[in-house]
Amino acid sequence: MRRALGIFGVVWTLAGVVAFALVDEPRWAALCAILWLVAVLDLAVVTRRIRHHTQPP
């Protein structure tokens, strides 16, 4: 479930970057890009923990 939510976050933040870039809102696009980076890092941590079978309680 956590991985699915991570993927959902990555997809939506990437969509936000594209949408705000298309309507010429660079600050909002940059904010979404930062959130995208956080979502990707979170997804990497979740995937690593799942592979190592040490999920937090």
Predicted model as a PDB file, atoms N, CA, C, CB and O in Angstrom, pLDDT in the B-factor column:
MODEL        1                                                                  
ATOM      1  N   MET A   1       0.826  -1.198   0.000  1.00 80.00           N  
ATOM      2  CA  MET A   1       0.000   0.000   0.000  1.00 80.00           C  
ATOM      3  C   MET A   1       0.870   1.262   0.000  1.00 80.00           C  
ATOM      4  CB  MET A   1      -0.939  -0.002   1.215  1.00 80.00           C  
ATOM      5  O   MET A   1       0.581   2.227  -0.707  1.00 80.00           O  
ATOM      6  N   ARG A   2       1.923   1.239   0.793  1.00 83.00           N  
ATOM      7  CA  ARG A   2       2.779   2.429   0.878  1.00 83.00           C  
ATOM      8  C   ARG A   2       3.464   2.698  -0.454  1.00 83.00           C  
ATOM      9  CB  ARG A   2       3.831   2.262   1.988  1.00 83.00           C  
ATOM     10  O   ARG A   2       3.628   3.853  -0.847  1.00 83.00           O  
ATOM     11  N   ARG A   3       3.871   1.623  -1.158  1.00 86.00           N  
ATOM     12  CA  ARG A   3       4.503   1.812  -2.456  1.00 86.00           C  
ATOM     13  C   ARG A   3       3.509   2.401  -3.457  1.00 86.00           C  
ATOM     14  CB  ARG A   3       5.064   0.480  -2.979  1.00 86.00           C  
ATOM     15  O   ARG A   3       3.873   3.251  -4.269  1.00 86.00           O  
ATOM     16  N   ALA A   4       2.267   1.953  -3.397  1.00 89.00           N  
ATOM     17  CA  ALA A   4       1.238   2.489  -4.299  1.00 89.00           C  
ATOM     18  C   ALA A   4       1.017   3.978  -4.044  1.00 89.00           C  
ATOM     19  CB  ALA A   4      -0.089   1.720  -4.125  1.00 89.00           C  
ATOM     20  O   ALA A   4       0.857   4.756  -4.984  1.00 89.00           O  
ATOM     21  N   LEU A   5       1.009   4.369  -2.775  1.00 90.00           N  
ATOM     22  CA  LEU A   5       0.853   5.791  -2.466  1.00 90.00           C  
ATOM     23  C   LEU A   5       2.065   6.598  -2.927  1.00 90.00           C  
ATOM     24  CB  LEU A   5       0.637   5.986  -0.964  1.00 90.00           C  
ATOM     25  O   LEU A   5       1.920   7.743  -3.356  1.00 90.00           O  
ATOM     26  N   GLY A   6       3.249   6.013  -2.841  1.00 89.00           N  
ATOM     27  CA  GLY A   6       4.455   6.683  -3.336  1.00 89.00           C  
ATOM     28  C   GLY A   6       4.400   6.899  -4.844  1.00 89.00           C  
ATOM     29  O   GLY A   6       4.740   7.970  -5.346  1.00 89.00           O  
ATOM     30  N   ILE A   7       3.969   5.871  -5.550  1.00 92.00           N  
ATOM     31  CA  ILE A   7       3.839   5.994  -7.011  1.00 92.00           C  
ATOM     32  C   ILE A   7       2.787   7.049  -7.361  1.00 92.00           C  
ATOM     33  CB  ILE A   7       3.459   4.624  -7.646  1.00 92.00           C  
ATOM     34  O   ILE A   7       2.973   7.840  -8.285  1.00 92.00           O  
ATOM     35  N   PHE A   8       1.691   7.050  -6.618  1.00 93.00           N  
ATOM     36  CA  PHE A   8       0.640   8.046  -6.814  1.00 93.00           C  
ATOM     37  C   PHE A   8       1.199   9.461  -6.631  1.00 93.00           C  
ATOM     38  CB  PHE A   8      -0.526   7.798  -5.833  1.00 93.00           C  
ATOM     39  O   PHE A   8       0.902  10.358  -7.420  1.00 93.00           O  
ATOM     40  N   GLY A   9       2.001   9.650  -5.596  1.00 92.00           N  
ATOM     41  CA  GLY A   9       2.609  10.957  -5.349  1.00 92.00           C  
ATOM     42  C   GLY A   9       3.561  11.379  -6.452  1.00 92.00           C  
ATOM     43  O   GLY A   9       3.581  12.543  -6.852  1.00 92.00           O  
ATOM     44  N   VAL A  10       4.349  10.436  -6.942  1.00 94.00           N  
ATOM     45  CA  VAL A  10       5.282  10.739  -8.032  1.00 94.00           C  
ATOM     46  C   VAL A  10       4.519  11.169  -9.282  1.00 94.00           C  
ATOM     47  CB  VAL A  10       6.172   9.514  -8.344  1.00 94.00           C  
ATOM     48  O   VAL A  10       4.882  12.146  -9.936  1.00 94.00           O  
ATOM     49  N   VAL A  11       3.467  10.437  -9.603  1.00 96.00           N  
ATOM     50  CA  VAL A  11       2.683  10.749 -10.809  1.00 96.00           C  
ATOM     51  C   VAL A  11       2.017  12.121 -10.696  1.00 96.00           C  
ATOM     52  CB  VAL A  11       1.612   9.665 -11.050  1.00 96.00           C  
ATOM     53  O   VAL A  11       2.064  12.914 -11.637  1.00 96.00           O  
ATOM     54  N   TRP A  12       1.400  12.401  -9.553  1.00 96.00           N  
ATOM     55  CA  TRP A  12       0.685  13.671  -9.400  1.00 96.00           C  
ATOM     56  C   TRP A  12       1.615  14.873  -9.337  1.00 96.00           C  
ATOM     57  CB  TRP A  12      -0.164  13.634  -8.157  1.00 96.00           C  
ATOM     58  O   TRP A  12       1.295  15.930  -9.879  1.00 96.00           O  
ATOM     59  N   THR A  13       2.748  14.727  -8.690  1.00 95.00           N  
ATOM     60  CA  THR A  13       3.662  15.861  -8.650  1.00 95.00           C  
ATOM     61  C   THR A  13       4.276  16.124 -10.017  1.00 95.00           C  
ATOM     62  CB  THR A  13       4.758  15.622  -7.621  1.00 95.00           C  
ATOM     63  O   THR A  13       4.504  17.275 -10.390  1.00 95.00           O  
ATOM     64  N   LEU A  14       4.544  15.060 -10.761  1.00 95.00           N  
ATOM     65  CA  LEU A  14       5.045  15.246 -12.126  1.00 95.00           C  
ATOM     66  C   LEU A  14       3.988  15.912 -13.009  1.00 95.00           C  
ATOM     67  CB  LEU A  14       5.468  13.891 -12.733  1.00 95.00           C  
ATOM     68  O   LEU A  14       4.308  16.765 -13.836  1.00 95.00           O  
ATOM     69  N   ALA A  15       2.732  15.517 -12.825  1.00 96.00           N  
ATOM     70  CA  ALA A  15       1.642  16.166 -13.559  1.00 96.00           C  
ATOM     71  C   ALA A  15       1.543  17.643 -13.181  1.00 96.00           C  
ATOM     72  CB  ALA A  15       0.301  15.455 -13.279  1.00 96.00           C  
ATOM     73  O   ALA A  15       1.263  18.485 -14.035  1.00 96.00           O  
ATOM     74  N   GLY A  16       1.770  17.957 -11.915  1.00 95.00           N  
ATOM     75  CA  GLY A  16       1.755  19.351 -11.475  1.00 95.00           C  
ATOM     76  C   GLY A  16       2.866  20.161 -12.107  1.00 95.00           C  
ATOM     77  O   GLY A  16       2.654  21.307 -12.503  1.00 95.00           O  
ATOM     78  N   VAL A  17       4.055  19.572 -12.207  1.00 96.00           N  
ATOM     79  CA  VAL A  17       5.177  20.264 -12.857  1.00 96.00           C  
ATOM     80  C   VAL A  17       4.813  20.601 -14.297  1.00 96.00           C  
ATOM     81  CB  VAL A  17       6.463  19.395 -12.816  1.00 96.00           C  
ATOM     82  O   VAL A  17       4.999  21.732 -14.746  1.00 96.00           O  
ATOM     83  N   VAL A  18       4.296  19.619 -15.009  1.00 96.00           N  
ATOM     84  CA  VAL A  18       3.949  19.830 -16.422  1.00 96.00           C  
ATOM     85  C   VAL A  18       2.831  20.862 -16.556  1.00 96.00           C  
ATOM     86  CB  VAL A  18       3.522  18.499 -17.081  1.00 96.00           C  
ATOM     87  O   VAL A  18       2.916  21.768 -17.385  1.00 96.00           O  
ATOM     88  N   ALA A  19       1.785  20.726 -15.740  1.00 96.00           N  
ATOM     89  CA  ALA A  19       0.640  21.636 -15.843  1.00 96.00           C  
ATOM     90  C   ALA A  19       1.047  23.081 -15.544  1.00 96.00           C  
ATOM     91  CB  ALA A  19      -0.476  21.198 -14.885  1.00 96.00           C  
ATOM     92  O   ALA A  19       0.684  23.992 -16.287  1.00 96.00           O  
ATOM     93  N   PHE A  20       1.798  23.293 -14.461  1.00 96.00           N  
ATOM     94  CA  PHE A  20       2.191  24.652 -14.120  1.00 96.00           C  
ATOM     95  C   PHE A  20       3.207  25.219 -15.100  1.00 96.00           C  
ATOM     96  CB  PHE A  20       2.753  24.691 -12.721  1.00 96.00           C  
ATOM     97  O   PHE A  20       3.240  26.429 -15.324  1.00 96.00           O  
ATOM     98  N   ALA A  21       4.028  24.372 -15.680  1.00 95.00           N  
ATOM     99  CA  ALA A  21       4.958  24.851 -16.698  1.00 95.00           C  
ATOM    100  C   ALA A  21       4.195  25.305 -17.953  1.00 95.00           C  
ATOM    101  CB  ALA A  21       5.980  23.745 -17.058  1.00 95.00           C  
ATOM    102  O   ALA A  21       4.562  26.291 -18.592  1.00 95.00           O  
ATOM    103  N   LEU A  22       3.138  24.574 -18.288  1.00 96.00           N  
ATOM    104  CA  LEU A  22       2.355  24.928 -19.474  1.00 96.00           C  
ATOM    105  C   LEU A  22       1.583  26.235 -19.310  1.00 96.00           C  
ATOM    106  CB  LEU A  22       1.390  23.815 -19.799  1.00 96.00           C  
ATOM    107  O   LEU A  22       1.360  26.945 -20.291  1.00 96.00           O  
ATOM    108  N   VAL A  23       1.175  26.560 -18.090  1.00 96.00           N  
ATOM    109  CA  VAL A  23       0.432  27.801 -17.868  1.00 96.00           C  
ATOM    110  C   VAL A  23       1.346  28.929 -17.396  1.00 96.00           C  
ATOM    111  CB  VAL A  23      -0.680  27.572 -16.847  1.00 96.00           C  
ATOM    112  O   VAL A  23       0.875  29.962 -16.919  1.00 96.00           O  
ATOM    113  N   ASP A  24       2.635  28.725 -17.529  1.00 93.00           N  
ATOM    114  CA  ASP A  24       3.647  29.746 -17.238  1.00 93.00           C  
ATOM    115  C   ASP A  24       3.615  30.205 -15.782  1.00 93.00           C  
ATOM    116  CB  ASP A  24       3.450  30.941 -18.149  1.00 93.00           C  
ATOM    117  O   ASP A  24       3.548  31.400 -15.494  1.00 93.00           O  
ATOM    118  N   GLU A  25       3.664  29.244 -14.880  1.00 93.00           N  
ATOM    119  CA  GLU A  25       3.756  29.505 -13.441  1.00 93.00           C  
ATOM    120  C   GLU A  25       5.025  28.837 -12.919  1.00 93.00           C  
ATOM    121  CB  GLU A  25       2.483  28.980 -12.677  1.00 93.00           C  
ATOM    122  O   GLU A  25       4.954  27.755 -12.337  1.00 93.00           O  
ATOM    123  N   PRO A  26       6.195  29.469 -13.120  1.00 93.00           N  
ATOM    124  CA  PRO A  26       7.456  28.800 -12.788  1.00 93.00           C  
ATOM    125  C   PRO A  26       7.643  28.513 -11.298  1.00 93.00           C  
ATOM    126  CB  PRO A  26       8.597  29.634 -13.266  1.00 93.00           C  
ATOM    127  O   PRO A  26       8.273  27.518 -10.939  1.00 93.00           O  
ATOM    128  N   ARG A  27       7.111  29.360 -10.435  1.00 95.00           N  
ATOM    129  CA  ARG A  27       7.280  29.107  -8.993  1.00 95.00           C  
ATOM    130  C   ARG A  27       6.507  27.874  -8.549  1.00 95.00           C  
ATOM    131  CB  ARG A  27       6.824  30.323  -8.179  1.00 95.00           C  
ATOM    132  O   ARG A  27       7.015  27.060  -7.777  1.00 95.00           O  
ATOM    133  N   TRP A  28       5.276  27.737  -9.038  1.00 96.00           N  
ATOM    134  CA  TRP A  28       4.497  26.557  -8.689  1.00 96.00           C  
ATOM    135  C   TRP A  28       5.096  25.307  -9.321  1.00 96.00           C  
ATOM    136  CB  TRP A  28       3.042  26.727  -9.129  1.00 96.00           C  
ATOM    137  O   TRP A  28       5.093  24.237  -8.712  1.00 96.00           O  
ATOM    138  N   ALA A  29       5.607  25.439 -10.532  1.00 95.00           N  
ATOM    139  CA  ALA A  29       6.264  24.296 -11.179  1.00 95.00           C  
ATOM    140  C   ALA A  29       7.505  23.879 -10.392  1.00 95.00           C  
ATOM    141  CB  ALA A  29       6.649  24.642 -12.640  1.00 95.00           C  
ATOM    142  O   ALA A  29       7.773  22.686 -10.243  1.00 95.00           O  
ATOM    143  N   ALA A  30       8.255  24.845  -9.893  1.00 96.00           N  
ATOM    144  CA  ALA A  30       9.440  24.532  -9.091  1.00 96.00           C  
ATOM    145  C   ALA A  30       9.046  23.859  -7.781  1.00 96.00           C  
ATOM    146  CB  ALA A  30      10.250  25.807  -8.807  1.00 96.00           C  
ATOM    147  O   ALA A  30       9.704  22.913  -7.346  1.00 96.00           O  
ATOM    148  N   LEU A  31       7.983  24.338  -7.154  1.00 95.00           N  
ATOM    149  CA  LEU A  31       7.512  23.717  -5.922  1.00 95.00           C  
ATOM    150  C   LEU A  31       7.091  22.269  -6.169  1.00 95.00           C  
ATOM    151  CB  LEU A  31       6.344  24.516  -5.333  1.00 95.00           C  
ATOM    152  O   LEU A  31       7.416  21.382  -5.381  1.00 95.00           O  
ATOM    153  N   CYS A  32       6.382  22.038  -7.245  1.00 95.00           N  
ATOM    154  CA  CYS A  32       5.987  20.667  -7.579  1.00 95.00           C  
ATOM    155  C   CYS A  32       7.203  19.806  -7.892  1.00 95.00           C  
ATOM    156  CB  CYS A  32       5.023  20.664  -8.770  1.00 95.00           C  
ATOM    157  O   CYS A  32       7.215  18.617  -7.574  1.00 95.00           O  
ATOM    158  N   ALA A  33       8.224  20.388  -8.510  1.00 95.00           N  
ATOM    159  CA  ALA A  33       9.447  19.637  -8.799  1.00 95.00           C  
ATOM    160  C   ALA A  33      10.149  19.232  -7.505  1.00 95.00           C  
ATOM    161  CB  ALA A  33      10.396  20.469  -9.682  1.00 95.00           C  
ATOM    162  O   ALA A  33      10.681  18.126  -7.408  1.00 95.00           O  
ATOM    163  N   ILE A  34      10.151  20.111  -6.525  1.00 96.00           N  
ATOM    164  CA  ILE A  34      10.752  19.776  -5.230  1.00 96.00           C  
ATOM    165  C   ILE A  34       9.947  18.667  -4.552  1.00 96.00           C  
ATOM    166  CB  ILE A  34      10.824  21.029  -4.317  1.00 96.00           C  
ATOM    167  O   ILE A  34      10.518  17.729  -3.995  1.00 96.00           O  
ATOM    168  N   LEU A  35       8.638  18.778  -4.602  1.00 95.00           N  
ATOM    169  CA  LEU A  35       7.795  17.724  -4.027  1.00 95.00           C  
ATOM    170  C   LEU A  35       7.967  16.407  -4.770  1.00 95.00           C  
ATOM    171  CB  LEU A  35       6.325  18.146  -4.052  1.00 95.00           C  
ATOM    172  O   LEU A  35       7.903  15.339  -4.161  1.00 95.00           O  
ATOM    173  N   TRP A  36       8.186  16.473  -6.079  1.00 95.00           N  
ATOM    174  CA  TRP A  36       8.453  15.271  -6.866  1.00 95.00           C  
ATOM    175  C   TRP A  36       9.726  14.592  -6.374  1.00 95.00           C  
ATOM    176  CB  TRP A  36       8.572  15.615  -8.366  1.00 95.00           C  
ATOM    177  O   TRP A  36       9.768  13.371  -6.227  1.00 95.00           O  
ATOM    178  N   LEU A  37      10.762  15.388  -6.120  1.00 96.00           N  
ATOM    179  CA  LEU A  37      12.013  14.827  -5.625  1.00 96.00           C  
ATOM    180  C   LEU A  37      11.799  14.142  -4.272  1.00 96.00           C  
ATOM    181  CB  LEU A  37      13.084  15.927  -5.506  1.00 96.00           C  
ATOM    182  O   LEU A  37      12.326  13.054  -4.038  1.00 96.00           O  
ATOM    183  N   VAL A  38      11.042  14.765  -3.395  1.00 95.00           N  
ATOM    184  CA  VAL A  38      10.739  14.163  -2.089  1.00 95.00           C  
ATOM    185  C   VAL A  38       9.967  12.860  -2.275  1.00 95.00           C  
ATOM    186  CB  VAL A  38       9.927  15.146  -1.205  1.00 95.00           C  
ATOM    187  O   VAL A  38      10.250  11.876  -1.591  1.00 95.00           O  
ATOM    188  N   ALA A  39       9.011  12.838  -3.176  1.00 95.00           N  
ATOM    189  CA  ALA A  39       8.223  11.631  -3.425  1.00 95.00           C  
ATOM    190  C   ALA A  39       9.083  10.513  -3.993  1.00 95.00           C  
ATOM    191  CB  ALA A  39       7.073  11.935  -4.377  1.00 95.00           C  
ATOM    192  O   ALA A  39       8.906   9.350  -3.629  1.00 95.00           O  
ATOM    193  N   VAL A  40      10.012  10.850  -4.880  1.00 95.00           N  
ATOM    194  CA  VAL A  40      10.908   9.836  -5.453  1.00 95.00           C  
ATOM    195  C   VAL A  40      11.823   9.268  -4.369  1.00 95.00           C  
ATOM    196  CB  VAL A  40      11.752  10.438  -6.609  1.00 95.00           C  
ATOM    197  O   VAL A  40      12.039   8.058  -4.307  1.00 95.00           O  
ATOM    198  N   LEU A  41      12.356  10.135  -3.521  1.00 95.00           N  
ATOM    199  CA  LEU A  41      13.218   9.654  -2.438  1.00 95.00           C  
ATOM    200  C   LEU A  41      12.438   8.772  -1.468  1.00 95.00           C  
ATOM    201  CB  LEU A  41      13.845  10.837  -1.684  1.00 95.00           C  
ATOM    202  O   LEU A  41      12.948   7.748  -1.015  1.00 95.00           O  
ATOM    203  N   ASP A  42      11.216   9.158  -1.149  1.00 93.00           N  
ATOM    204  CA  ASP A  42      10.377   8.346  -0.281  1.00 93.00           C  
ATOM    205  C   ASP A  42      10.099   6.983  -0.905  1.00 93.00           C  
ATOM    206  CB  ASP A  42       9.066   9.067   0.016  1.00 93.00           C  
ATOM    207  O   ASP A  42      10.151   5.958  -0.225  1.00 93.00           O  
ATOM    208  N   LEU A  43       9.806   6.977  -2.188  1.00 93.00           N  
ATOM    209  CA  LEU A  43       9.544   5.721  -2.887  1.00 93.00           C  
ATOM    210  C   LEU A  43      10.781   4.825  -2.878  1.00 93.00           C  
ATOM    211  CB  LEU A  43       9.097   5.995  -4.331  1.00 93.00           C  
ATOM    212  O   LEU A  43      10.661   3.606  -2.747  1.00 93.00           O  
ATOM    213  N   ALA A  44      11.957   5.410  -3.014  1.00 93.00           N  
ATOM    214  CA  ALA A  44      13.195   4.629  -2.975  1.00 93.00           C  
ATOM    215  C   ALA A  44      13.405   4.012  -1.590  1.00 93.00           C  
ATOM    216  CB  ALA A  44      14.401   5.512  -3.352  1.00 93.00           C  
ATOM    217  O   ALA A  44      13.813   2.855  -1.480  1.00 93.00           O  
ATOM    218  N   VAL A  45      13.131   4.773  -0.548  1.00 91.00           N  
ATOM    219  CA  VAL A  45      13.285   4.254   0.816  1.00 91.00           C  
ATOM    220  C   VAL A  45      12.280   3.133   1.072  1.00 91.00           C  
ATOM    221  CB  VAL A  45      13.101   5.387   1.858  1.00 91.00           C  
ATOM    222  O   VAL A  45      12.634   2.101   1.642  1.00 91.00           O  
ATOM    223  N   VAL A  46      11.053   3.326   0.661  1.00 89.00           N  
ATOM    224  CA  VAL A  46      10.027   2.302   0.863  1.00 89.00           C  
ATOM    225  C   VAL A  46      10.409   1.020   0.115  1.00 89.00           C  
ATOM    226  CB  VAL A  46       8.639   2.815   0.387  1.00 89.00           C  
ATOM    227  O   VAL A  46      10.303  -0.075   0.667  1.00 89.00           O  
ATOM    228  N   THR A  47      10.845   1.152  -1.113  1.00 88.00           N  
ATOM    229  CA  THR A  47      11.238  -0.014  -1.904  1.00 88.00           C  
ATOM    230  C   THR A  47      12.420  -0.733  -1.265  1.00 88.00           C  
ATOM    231  CB  THR A  47      11.589   0.404  -3.336  1.00 88.00           C  
ATOM    232  O   THR A  47      12.450  -1.963  -1.220  1.00 88.00           O  
ATOM    233  N   ARG A  48      13.375   0.017  -0.781  1.00 88.00           N  
ATOM    234  CA  ARG A  48      14.542  -0.591  -0.133  1.00 88.00           C  
ATOM    235  C   ARG A  48      14.131  -1.353   1.118  1.00 88.00           C  
ATOM    236  CB  ARG A  48      15.581   0.482   0.222  1.00 88.00           C  
ATOM    237  O   ARG A  48      14.604  -2.465   1.352  1.00 88.00           O  
ATOM    238  N   ARG A  49      13.265  -0.768   1.914  1.00 84.00           N  
ATOM    239  CA  ARG A  49      12.822  -1.438   3.141  1.00 84.00           C  
ATOM    240  C   ARG A  49      12.006  -2.681   2.847  1.00 84.00           C  
ATOM    241  CB  ARG A  49      12.008  -0.488   3.994  1.00 84.00           C  
ATOM    242  O   ARG A  49      12.104  -3.674   3.568  1.00 84.00           O  
ATOM    243  N   ILE A  50      11.204  -2.636   1.798  1.00 81.00           N  
ATOM    244  CA  ILE A  50      10.423  -3.815   1.422  1.00 81.00           C  
ATOM    245  C   ILE A  50      11.371  -4.933   0.992  1.00 81.00           C  
ATOM    246  CB  ILE A  50       9.417  -3.476   0.280  1.00 81.00           C  
ATOM    247  O   ILE A  50      11.171  -6.089   1.362  1.00 81.00           O  
ATOM    248  N   ARG A  51      12.380  -4.605   0.230  1.00 81.00           N  
ATOM    249  CA  ARG A  51      13.334  -5.623  -0.229  1.00 81.00           C  
ATOM    250  C   ARG A  51      14.144  -6.209   0.907  1.00 81.00           C  
ATOM    251  CB  ARG A  51      14.269  -5.037  -1.258  1.00 81.00           C  
ATOM    252  O   ARG A  51      14.525  -7.378   0.852  1.00 81.00           O  
ATOM    253  N   HIS A  52      14.413  -5.429   1.929  1.00 80.00           N  
ATOM    254  CA  HIS A  52      15.230  -5.903   3.049  1.00 80.00           C  
ATOM    255  C   HIS A  52      14.371  -6.418   4.208  1.00 80.00           C  
ATOM    256  CB  HIS A  52      16.143  -4.783   3.541  1.00 80.00           C  
ATOM    257  O   HIS A  52      14.908  -6.803   5.247  1.00 80.00           O  
ATOM    258  N   HIS A  53      13.069  -6.429   4.044  1.00 74.00           N  
ATOM    259  CA  HIS A  53      12.135  -6.958   5.034  1.00 74.00           C  
ATOM    260  C   HIS A  53      12.295  -6.306   6.405  1.00 74.00           C  
ATOM    261  CB  HIS A  53      12.318  -8.449   5.160  1.00 74.00           C  
ATOM    262  O   HIS A  53      12.138  -6.964   7.434  1.00 74.00           O  
ATOM    263  N   THR A  54      12.604  -5.024   6.415  1.00 63.00           N  
ATOM    264  CA  THR A  54      12.716  -4.306   7.690  1.00 63.00           C  
ATOM    265  C   THR A  54      11.796  -3.099   7.674  1.00 63.00           C  
ATOM    266  CB  THR A  54      14.180  -3.868   7.959  1.00 63.00           C  
ATOM    267  O   THR A  54      12.240  -1.969   7.878  1.00 63.00           O  
ATOM    268  N   GLN A  55      10.535  -3.335   7.434  1.00 54.00           N  
ATOM    269  CA  GLN A  55       9.597  -2.227   7.418  1.00 54.00           C  
ATOM    270  C   GLN A  55       9.395  -1.710   8.827  1.00 54.00           C  
ATOM    271  CB  GLN A  55       8.259  -2.651   6.799  1.00 54.00           C  
ATOM    272  O   GLN A  55       9.371  -2.486   9.782  1.00 54.00           O  
ATOM    273  N   PRO A  56       9.248  -0.399   8.961  1.00 59.00           N  
ATOM    274  CA  PRO A  56       8.981   0.151  10.285  1.00 59.00           C  
ATOM    275  C   PRO A  56       7.610  -0.290  10.786  1.00 59.00           C  
ATOM    276  CB  PRO A  56       9.069   1.682  10.257  1.00 59.00           C  
ATOM    277  O   PRO A  56       6.720  -0.570   9.982  1.00 59.00           O  
ATOM    278  N   PRO A  57       7.431  -0.355  12.088  1.00 60.00           N  
ATOM    279  CA  PRO A  57       6.121  -0.822  12.632  1.00 60.00           C  
ATOM    280  C   PRO A  57       4.994   0.127  12.320  1.00 60.00           C  
ATOM    281  CB  PRO A  57       6.203  -1.005  14.142  1.00 60.00           C  
ATOM    282  O   PRO A  57       3.851  -0.123  12.704  1.00 60.00           O  
TER     283      PRO A  57                                                      
ENDMDL                                                                          
END                                                                             
